[in-house]
Amino acid sequence: MKTTHQRYAPCLIAGFITMLSLTACDQKGDPITEAASADQQAGIDASSNAMPSFGETKAIAEEGFIYGLPLVMNYAVMNEFCVDKESGQYKAPFNQILNEARVFTYKDTAVVTANSDTPYSSLWLDLRAEPMVISVPAVEKERYYSVQLVDGNTFVYGYIGTRATGVEPGDYLAVGPDWNGETPAGIKKVFRSSTPFGLTIFRTQLFSPDDMPNVVKVQSGYKAQPLSAFLGQPAPPAAAKIDFVPATTKGIKDNFYEYLDAALQFVPETPENKSVRAKLATIGIGPGKTFDFKDLSLEHKAEVLLGMKAGSDKVDAFVASGGKDQNGWQVGGLAGGDEAFFGGNTLKLAATAKAGIYANVPAEAMYPATRKDIHGDAIETSKHNYTLTFPAGQLPPVNSFWSVTMYDGKSQLLIQNPIDRYLINAPMLPDMKKNADGSLTLYIQKDSPGAEKESNWLPAPNGTAYLVMRLYWPETKAPSILPPGEGTWSPPGIVKAN
């Protein structure tokens, strides 16, 4: 007679692959404790080759999902952007900048919650052979730009740009985790990545569609070269070629642990991640494993998927309640940061990646986000029209500019719409209509509000909506959205119009 695990394992595997969702839900979550605690709590002996029990396997899978989600998401994006030339999202090979003279649209699906108001330039760094020098041109002080350095853990390890380093030209050095050289002459600052591969994101402000040639001129001044070339010295031996395990962002749900196994090859072990990596190795995932994950029994695979579902639920709950509720907006909960900022809180890091991978740090940009109107009801733009009104003199307080971007509530991707408008931002203000009292109303709905109001229309999906407000280089003096969740300025609530 088959055991309970034997009889139900096939159903669990099929069921939880279907049930696992990478969109946020509206539950409250707390940092993981039971799965992220010391090894003895799960009863794991990492030095043993014995198969963990069913309960141990589930606990390991849950902890591993939370720890691994940012790594897996980043690994999939890296594959689509600079490894797989047939991905449909391919940008450029490693160590080569791609400048895009456009903003993101609904056709861009590799990164959730992407902005559509700063044309991107991207640079995937391979720092194994030697460091890379990133050079920027002089940029007019009125035009915001930033260069964000993100490693394979999704830690933000540095900035170049208007806020961080000013608008003067300069040369900066990005180094890998094992580099121990002297800072070369002419280098303004050294940035150290915790992983050999990482993404550098250039954001250049666009004032209007007619301004694109000026953006292109700035982008043409972004440069990347090996340190040896910058110094005029012979290049060191090239790093070994890698046959990356193929991965796609759409495939994360069904191939999570296979992708994690691949991603862990390029994330060095540290005192902070040593414990979870040792436990993952006992179920066949990552360096040091004694067998392949695919060789797990059907019963153990069922427990892995149960743990994956439990971890996903915790991440979703943290996303939904990770900030302070201000008029229906979540403010201050999820933001990018360096390793010290997250302080080993893997759940917070996973939720940040889930809500919007590669998010800026609060000083660079704040991201109030909402799925709810001012009364706490879901924003159902398939059924209702909504408005968002900024009282006179109370637009988002920034040193640079602000925007409000519309996303599909389920996919967190930009939506196709008849006027190709994905956001409303500060540079559009001269063409918008203010109310008699000086306030500004945005019309959030799937159908046009009419010619008289169309300048203020933010097209919405025929379904549920997810909105993100971006405050680039937020003010620090009152009124301010800083410190996160505790500032003197709050975003106004979204109101059902009918």
Secondary structure by P-SEA (a helix, b strand, c coil): ccccccccaaaaaaaaaaaccccccccccccccccccccccccccccccccccaaaaaaaaaaaaaacaaaaaaaaaaaacccccccccccccccbbbbbcccccccccccccccccbbbbbbbcccccbbbbbbbccccccbbbbbbbbcccccccccccccccccccbbbbbbcccccccccccccbbbbbcccbbbbbbbbbbccccaaaaaaaaaaabbbbccccccccccccccccccccccccccccccaaaaaaaaaaaccccccaaaaaaaaaaaccccccccccccccaaaaaaaaaaaaaaaaaaaaaaaccccccccccccccccccccccccaaaaaaaaaaaccccccccccccccccccccccccccccccbbbbbccccccccccccccccccccccccccccccccccccccccccccccccbbbbbbcccccccccccccccccccbbbbbbbbcccccccccccccccccbbbbbbbbcc
